[in-house]
Every structure is written in structure tokens, then in C-alpha cells.
């Protein structure tokens, strides 16, 4: 059985259903839009899609994550090609690893900042829901390396060795919370009664922990936004 980074919806805070479709690839000029769940065959499909193409940006749009192996491999491909990444909406689990592969990483205006986030958590089998701590050292190394060591060690340990496999850490842009204390990282932990307790971690945000490198919100071309709108209208 292939290990998965399972999916947690911030809105429902419940384990999502298994991916019913593969990730969609859309080329818009020099931007490659990746949308939907990360599937076990996505790396091979991506290589075919890349034939004779020259991209500068990989835009991750509304992806709940999925196959861990392909997430790692696509992230490595993004980094080897020296591509930038951006996020539109939620990018969780394996999608977040792909996002971290970007040599420059931005939040975009494809979604309002309140709906744009990157979520990381430990690996476990989707069907059995059993954690896979043997995969945690590699995940910790990837997150630490790709964030240039900025991801706090104590938070990293809780991220990759969670007390419960459903626990998840979300990173927001600092402009998401303009008033009050500086904050932008939320940790959600499953309680013994099945509910989730989510708390903001003061003093941290997506830039400070190295998840995002660009403090500016990336303005997407109109033709890219048109693609995002079509994806959102699709059944």
C-alpha cells in the first residue's frame, strides 16, 4: 500500500474521502496550474505534460493533498527546474510539499487571503489511518531543508510526529491577520472526544517559518484567473 499524506479540511475539520480523480494540469503561458488531489500517477503524467514546455511558475490551486511519494518527486522536479511556486486557496499535505519545492514561494490573489493557506502534517495510511513514523525523519528533513531551517524545531517535531494522525499545522500570510498580535500559524489538534482544538501561534506566520519566501501577494494574469474560475465551476 502506498503511503498517503491524508487530507484535512479546515472548514469541516474532518478526514476527507479518498481521491476520486487525478490532479489536473493546465498550461497558461509560462504558468503550470496544478489543481485537485495528488494521485499515484501524477509524476509520470507531469513528465509527459512537460515535453517541449517551458514554465516559470507552478500554481497550486485547491489541492487536498494525496500520494506522498508523488508529492516528494514533483517537489524535487520543481526544485531541480528552478521554478517558483504559488498557492491559490488551500494547499494541504502532499500539495504543501510540492509548494515547498519552489525556489521562490508566494501566496497569490487567486483566492482571498482568508481562504489561502498551506497545511502540513505527518504521514499515515489512508485506509488504515495508522501513522507512519518511519517516514517522519525524511519529511522533517525535507521541510527543514526547503524552508532554509526557518521552520521552528519544536513545531517541526509536532508536525511530523503528531500525537494524532489528524493533527495539522496551517500557515497563513501575515497580512491575513492585520490587527492584533503578529500571527499566521494555526495548529489544529484532535481531542479525545473527536473534536478539534485549533490555536494560533503568536509571533509566527508563513514567511517567518520559511514556508513562503515572497512577502508580496502575487498578482495572477487574467487568463490564469479565468482557468481557476473554470476549475471552480467544474462538477
N, C-alpha and C positions, 0 to 999 in steps of 0.2 A: 504494500500500500504506500502510495506516495504521500509524504508529509505535507500538511497544509498549514498555512497561516490562516486561521479561521477568521470570520467576519463578525464585527460588532457594530451595529448601527447606533450612532449617538442619540438618535431620536427615540428608537424603540428600546435601546439597551437590551437587546435580545439576540441570541445566536441566529444568524440568517440561514436560509436554506442553501443546499449545495448549488454551485454554479450550474445553471442550465444552458449556458451558451458561452462561447469563447469570447475573448477580448476582441473588440472591433478596432481596425486600423483605418485611418483616414488621412490622406495626404492633402495638405493645403499649402501650396508653395513650398517653402523650406521648413514647414511645421508638420510633424507627425503627431496626430491626435490618437491617443490610446484610451479607449473607454470600455467599461464593464469589467467582469471578473477575469483574473489571470488564470488561464487554462493550461493544462499539461502540454498542449501542442503549440503554445504561442511562440516559443523561441524559434522553432522551425518555420512557422508562418511568417514571423518577423523577418527572418533572413531572406525569404522569398520576396517579401514586400520591399526590402531594402535594395534589391537588384536595380542598378542604374539610378538610384535615388540619392540625393544629397540633402541631408537635413541639418538644421542648426538647432532646432528646438523640439523636444518631446513634451507634449502637453498631455497630462494625465487628468482625465475627466470622469468624475463619479465612478470610482472603482472600489469595490468592497474587498479587494484582495483575492487570494486563491492559492494557486500552486506555488509552494515555497521555492522549489528547485528552479522553476522558470523565472520567478521573481529575482533570484540571485543572478541567473545567467543574463537576463535582459538588463539588469543593473550594471553588470560587468561590461556588456556590449555598449551601453550608453556611455560609461566612463572611458572605455577604450577608443570610442569615436569622438571623444572630447565634446560631447553635446551638452547643451543646457537643458534643464527640465523646469516645468512649471506645473502648478496644480490648479484645477478648476473644480470646486466643490469638494467632496470627501475623497480622500486617497488613503486607504487603510491597508494594514498588513503587508502582503506581498507588493501591493502598489506603492506603499511607502518606501520599500527597499529600492524599487525602480527609481522613484523620485530622488532618493539619496545618491543614485549613480550620477546625477548631473554635475558637471564641473561648476556650473552656476545654477542656483535653485531659487525659484521665485514663486510667490503667490500671484495669481493673475486676476483680472477683472471679469473672468468668465462666469463667476458667481459672486454674490455679495460676500464680503469678508466674514460675516456671521455664519455663512454656510461653507466656508473654505477651511479645510483642516487636514492635517497629516496624522494618522494614527498608527502606533507601533505596539506590538505585544509579542509574547512568547509563542513558540510553535507547539502545535498539538494535532493529533489525528482528528480529522473532521468527523468521521463516522463513530469512533470510539470515545472521542472527547478526552482522550488521555494525553497529558502533557508529554513533551519530548525534550527533557532537559539535556539529553546528549547533543542536541542541536544548538543549545544556548551559547556555548563558547564561540562558535563560529558567528552566530548572529551578533553577539556582543562585539566581536572584532570588527565586523562589517559596519555596525552603527558607529563605533568609536572611530574607525578609520575614516569613514566618509563624512563624519561631522568634524574632522580635524581635532578630535579629542575634546571638543566642547561639551559633548553630552555628559552631564554630571554622573560620576561613577555610581553614586547611591541610587539615582534614578535609573541608570542603565541596568543595574542588578535587579531592580524591581520589575523592569520592563521585560527582560529576557528570562528571569527566574520568578515568575509571578506566583503568589500564593494560590491563586485560582486561575485556570487557563483562560477565563473570560476577561480578566483584568486587562485594561488597555490605557495607554497614555496618548492623549491628543495634544498636538502642538498647533497654536494659532499665531497669526501675525500680531505684533504688538499693537497695531492700530485697531485691532478688533475690540480692545478694551481701552478706550482713550481716557476714561475717567477712573478715578480711584487708584489703588496701588498698581505698580507695574506688574502685569501678569499675562500669561498667554499659554500656559501649560496646564492641562487638566488631567488628573489621574482618577480613573474610574475603577473601583474595586467591588467585586461581587460579595455580598454578605451571606451569612448562613441561612437567612430567610429567603434567599433568592433575589432580593432587590439589589440595586447598585447604589453605592455611595460615591459621588463624584466631588472632587475638591480641586480648586485652583491652587497652584503652587506659586506663591508670591515671588516676584523677582525673576521669573523665568518666562521666556517666550520662544517662538520658533527660531528666531535669529540668535538669541543668546545661547541656546543649546546646540546650535550648528545645523539644525535641520534645514533652515533657509539661509542663503548667503546674500541675497539681494534685498535691501531694505525697502526698495521701491516696489509698488504694485505694478506688475507687468501689464501693459495695455495691449490687448489682443486685436489683430486686424479684424475688420468687419466680416471678411469671408470666413475666418475661423469661428467667429461667434455664430455665424449662420449655420455652420456644421454642428455646433454644440446645441443650438436650438432644434435642429432636425433630430439629433440623437435623443433629446428630451421628449420629443413628440412621438418617437417610435414606440410601438407596443412592446 
